[in-house]
Each structure stands twice: as structure tokens, then as C-alpha cells.
Amino acid sequence: MSEGAYNALIMHENDNVATAIKDLEAGDIAIAKGESGTFEVKILKKIPFGHKFALKDIPAGSAVTKYGETIGLATQDIRKGDHVHVHNVEGTRGRGDKVRQGAH
């Protein structure tokens, strides 16, 4: 990958996930660009275009944050570089029965 190129975006400086802007394979190094700089993450499992991966370890029950907002809670431990999707996140947006962590 050329210098300055990236293959993932971080939408907000407080996010703990990034979004792949191309298909990423297990073992790839994702170059995630965000407001606070560029971060490298080794991808653990295939990440399809448009899907999220963890920028750091996210313990079970912790908030998954995108756009600076809690979008769900981890239903299991999610390792840095793991695919973040419906198989390991329970959505909380728009649910009156769930209190969003970090909501103002």
C-alpha cells in the first residue's frame, strides 16, 4: 500500500471501531484514517467492505462506539482486529428498553 493510503475510516476520535472501505482478509494490516491520525490494525477475520472491525479489545457488555455514539453492546469479548457485526453486538439504538451507555 502506498504511503498515505488507507483502507478503513474512523468516523469519530472516540470510536472503538473502524469501517473497511475495501474487503479485508485475515492477516491484512488495516490502515484506518481518522481525525486523530492513522492507525494500523492486524485483521483477524475477513472484513467485508462497509463492515466494522475493532480498533482495540472490547470486553463483553461494553459499548461499541461509532460516530462518537454508542451503537450497541458487545455480547462477547471482541479482540482488536475482529469483525464487529450482529454476531457479537446487540444494537441499542432506537430501543426504549435499553439504556445507552454514554448517552447524554
ChimeraX attribute file (.defattr): number of C-alpha atoms within 10 A of each C-alpha:
attribute: neighborCount
match mode: 1-to-1
recipient: residues
	/A:1	8
	/A:2	5
	/A:3	5
	/A:4	8
	/A:5	11
	/A:6	19
	/A:7	18
	/A:8	28
	/A:9	21
	/A:10	25
	/A:11	19
	/A:12	17
	/A:13	13
	/A:14	14
	/A:15	20
	/A:16	23
	/A:17	29
	/A:18	31
	/A:19	25
	/A:20	22
	/A:21	18
	/A:22	15
	/A:23	14
	/A:24	20
	/A:25	15
	/A:26	13
	/A:27	13
	/A:28	17
	/A:29	18
	/A:30	26
	/A:31	20
	/A:32	23
	/A:33	20
	/A:34	16
	/A:35	11
	/A:36	10
	/A:37	9
	/A:38	16
	/A:39	17
	/A:40	15
	/A:41	20
	/A:42	16
	/A:43	22
	/A:44	19
	/A:45	15
	/A:46	17
	/A:47	24
	/A:48	16
	/A:49	14
	/A:50	14
	/A:51	19
	/A:52	23
	/A:53	28
	/A:54	23
	/A:55	24
	/A:56	15
	/A:57	14
	/A:58	22
	/A:59	15
	/A:60	15
	/A:61	14
	/A:62	17
	/A:63	24
	/A:64	26
	/A:65	21
	/A:66	20
	/A:67	15
	/A:68	15
	/A:69	18
	/A:70	20
	/A:71	19
	/A:72	23
	/A:73	21
	/A:74	22
	/A:75	18
	/A:76	15
	/A:77	15
	/A:78	22
	/A:79	17
	/A:80	19
	/A:81	27
	/A:82	25
	/A:83	23
	/A:84	22
	/A:85	15
	/A:86	11
	/A:87	10
	/A:88	17
	/A:89	21
	/A:90	17
	/A:91	19
	/A:92	18
	/A:93	13
	/A:94	9
	/A:95	9
	/A:96	8
	/A:97	7
	/A:98	11
	/A:99	10
	/A:100	19
	/A:101	16
	/A:102	10
	/A:103	7
	/A:104	5
